[in-house]
Amino acid sequence: MDPATIRRVAVRLNGGAHRGSSLALAQAMGVPVKTARAWMLAPGERNYRSMSKTAKRLFALLVMLDSLGKLDDELMQAVRATEILLEKTN
């Protein structure tokens, strides 16, 4: 996975701001911030970590939504609300 693409989507998730983009990516992917930061590093860098197959699939959905112009705060709020509802049914 290209770190530049990951960073671009992270910035988009953060409303266009670079600062805090790793937190926005972490929240969207459901991972710790440390993991999101590790994904945004180049493969040769210290602390680099590649995405799992499941993370790659979820990220692909985020990229697709971004390319369609559908990745916005309203969608992410709806996703979080749905996640909460699903947790309550378990």
PyMOL commands that set and color helices and strands:
alter all, ss='L'
color gray80, all
select helices_A, chain A and resi 3-13+21-29+33-39+53-67+73-88
alter helices_A, ss='H'
color red, helices_A
deselect
rebuild
show_as cartoon
